[in-house]
Every structure is written in C-alpha cells, then in structure tokens.
Amino acid sequence: MLRQTFPQDLRKTAPMAALPDARPLSKAQGLRLSLAAAAAAALAGCGGVPYASSDPAFPGSFEQRHPIVVAAAPTSMDLYPVGGRLDERSRANIRAFVERYRHYGSGAVTIQTPVGTNPNSIAVHEVRSALLAAGVKGRVAIGAYLPPNDGAAPPVRVSFTGLKAIVPTKCGQWPEDLASGSSVEGWKNEPYSNFGCATQSTIAAQVDDPRDFVQSRALGPSDVNMRTRAIEAVRNGQDPSTDWKKAILTPIGGGLPTNGTE
C-alpha cells in the first residue's frame, strides 16, 4: 500500500491555507469573527424556545384524556334521619342501596356517623336493621367521618366497595391559561386539558351497570312472530316494513290514541 507523505513546510502552512493571503488575522477581523460566532451560538440555543407548532399540547380526544374505567371503588349514600329516626323515604333509599350492593358490592357495609355524635343512637340502630332486612348478608361495620365545617346538617353515611364506573382523572384542573397570548397554549386552536371531564363523569354516574362500558350484553331471543311475518311478506312480494299509517300510536304524556296521521 502506498502512503502519501507531505513536506514538513507544507504541514506548517496548512492551517493558514484558508486565508486568501495566508497572513495572520487583524484585530478587527478577529472581532468580527467572534461576534459572528456568538450570534450563531445564540441562534442555536433557540431550539429550546417554545413555538406554536402543530403538535397538540394534550394528545388525543377527551375520551382518551378522561377515560371511563371500571374499578373497585366506594359507593356511598347519605341518610338524613328525621327526628332522630328513619322515615319511609330513607328506608326506600336503603332498599335501593342494598339492591345495588347485592349486584356489584362485596365485603362489609359501613355505617359512618359524624365525629362527635353517638354511634349507638336510635338512628344508627334503625339503619343497621334496615340494611339487614333489605338483604345484607355480610358484616355491618360502624365508623366515623369528619364532616365539612360548612354549617350543613351532617348525615349518616352508608358505604360499600364494589364495581363502579369512574373517571380517574380529577376534574377542574387548569394547567394552562386559556386567555394567555404569551404562552404556547394560547396560540393553539385545540381543546383544553379539562374539556370533557365533567361530561365523562356524569355519564359514568348515570349508567346503571358499569360493565356496559367495557363489554356488550348477550343477545336475547329473537322475536319469532315478527321474523315469520317479515319472511311471509317477502315471499308474497309485499313490503315487510311496518305501515305506520295504520298503526295505533299512543301519544307521549297521555291523550287519545292516533293512527299515525296526526
């Protein structure tokens, strides 16, 4: 293999070959180069400055930011005894509460009284008796909780842990100023972080069976009479759809039945 060699004098003058006249730099030239280098360094540092890019600040839709999940979470109900005792309205609420516990709950049902009140009062005894009479088979525990100091009448609280649809993210969080023109978030036309959280929480609370969020239900038996009528109509060359003009309809909210023409 051939090895290329350079004369010693050429090696010494090589660093100055970039200059047109191969002469040392003057002070003015050195100052100009220093300023240019400083400006280039400053511009290179702009890479970390926020800018109004097209990338979303909060990726995904509100269903992804605030998903509805099925989790083991506490379900509670507040009771307000009238005159220190349970009335029929409170007993009906307890029966509905126990029905939900039997479907989705497990473990003990807890009766909590406000701190400083008598845990052995007549109201607590009646709540415990109503829970057992409604079908609670497990243990009924007695506890206490610290009520808020807002002047409201503290209730007797019953709770259990079971299957529940919840939104794990906390609503009412505003990590950015929506009206700010001096921040990146104020320059983007996209939903804010808290958008959709309250709606998702409301839907999670309204759906009766939390499992409907994660799985479909089994199909029920088909309507044999309806299916047979449609098949016979097709065989006879007739329209199998319902003729609503001849159907007897009942108006919503009462009133006289109509034949679908009014």
C-alpha positions, 0 to 999 in steps of 0.5 A: 500500500502506498502512503502519501507523505507531505513536506514538513513546510507544507504541514506548517502552512496548512492551517493558514491555507484558508486565508486568501493571503495566508497572513495572520488575522487583524484585530478587527477581523478577529472581532468580527469573527467572534461576534459572528460566532456568538450570534450563531451560538445564540441562534442555536440555543433557540431550539429550546424556545417554545413555538406554536407548532402543530403538535397538540399540547394534550394528545388525543380526544377527551375520551382518551384524556378522561377515560371511563374505567371500571374499578373497585371503588366506594359507593356511598349514600347519605341518610338524613334521619328525621327526628332522630329516626328513619322515615319511609323515604330513607328506608326506600333509599336503603332498599335501593342501596342494598339492591345495588350492593347485592349486584356489584358490592362485596365485603362489609357495609359501613355505617359512618356517623359524624365525629362527635355524635353517638354511634349507638343512637336510635338512628344508627340502630334503625339503619343497621336493621334496615340494611339487614332486612333489605338483604345484607348478608355480610358484616355491618361495620360502624365508623366515623367521618369528619364532616365539612365545617360548612354549617350543613346538617351532617348525615349518616353515611352508608358505604360499600366497595364494589364495581363502579364506573369512574373517571380517574382523572380529577376534574377542574384542573387548569394547567394552562391559561386559556386567555394567555397570548404569551404562552404556547397554549394560547396560540393553539386552536385545540381543546383544553386539558379539562374539556370533557371531564365533567361530561365523562363523569356524569355519564359514568354516574348515570349508567346503571351497570358499569360493565356496559362500558367495557363489554356488550350484553348477550343477545336475547331471543329473537322475536319469532312472530315478527321474523315469520311475518317479515319472511311471509311478506317477502315471499308474497312480494309485499313490503315487510316494513311496518305501515305506520299509517295504520298503526295505533300510536299512543301519544307521549304524556297521555291523550287519545290514541292516533293512527299515525296521521296526526 
